Amino acid sequence: MTSIVSGLLIGFVGGYALQRGGFCMHTGFRSIAFEKDHSILRSWVMVLAINIPILLLLEQLGVIFPARPPLTPVAGLIGGFVFGTGMVLAGGCVSGTYYRASKGMTGSIVALMGFIAGGLTITRGVLRPVRDWALRLEIPIAGEEASLFNLPSIASKNYFAGPAARWIVVAIVIIPMIIFLLRAPPSRFTIGWPWWLTGLVLSLIAIGAWFFSSLENRDYGLSFVQPTNALSAFVLFGDSGGVNWTSWFLIAFIPGAFVAAWRGGDLSLRIPTAGRLLQNLGGGVLMGVGASLAGGCNIGHGITGVSVLSLASVWATATTIAGVLAATWIVFRVTRQRARRPEPAAT
């Protein structure tokens, strides 16, 4: 009962917060190279700067026991890049697609359907052999789990990354993040929540996900890919094996986002062109395939995994960013070429 109640409550707050903050990591990743406004990027960095030290403290106190995913470089490379490309075509990340669907954006609803289909195709369907092949290569770090904490072991040829040394690693990681956040210019025009409030609330949600998941012996935090695939399998095949705390979180996420959109006056049915809907669908399928292949999305890897300094999550997030930037560059280039084409002369 604690799992259900806490999952529904935090899920509702999560949907509300991401909708009010406009938190979409597709926008944040794209802004690295193509935009001057880094508000969403700062929200993400703030989540990491808060979560990394707090989660390490909770781990050392024995409150949580993070199960860092194995480093599978092929799956992370292909899956992350495909996922990032899909984000561009779908017009949003997984969490952004969920909350945009809640406010009546038909393109996001179609993209969400594609995301579900793509995930099932590679976990249970015809692409399952591709996933199995990509997961074969696994790289341990110094004979231990693949995390940034274990990298010093390789250089020193001993287990340097003990409890105290881990804080040195954390300091090296988060000090540049803090400098980046402190250098943020004042926001001149804000719709919804400011970036720092979004980052703070999302940080608390992510920490709460770790804590309440641990109560049901689930050693991982916030995720969207796993509960999406689990709920889809339950509805379609009656398989309840994957239903857990994050499933309840996801169930309440859309109502929370709906209430936020309603209160903000942002509810409206928006139907794009047929061509755009087809692009959204294809992007959603690529997101589902890529995220399930990589073992996580912009939330499961980009926030949860990176916050415990998982090398698999760092790698998958980096390849996702590469996919976003590459696909965005291609889209901008194609759009620019179309704009330069002379219109046919009138007859």
Summary of the structure (lengths in Angstrom):
residues: 347
radius of gyration: 20.2
end to end distance: 72.1
largest distance: 79.4
contacts: 1298
relative contact order: 0.24
helix: 70%
strand: 2%
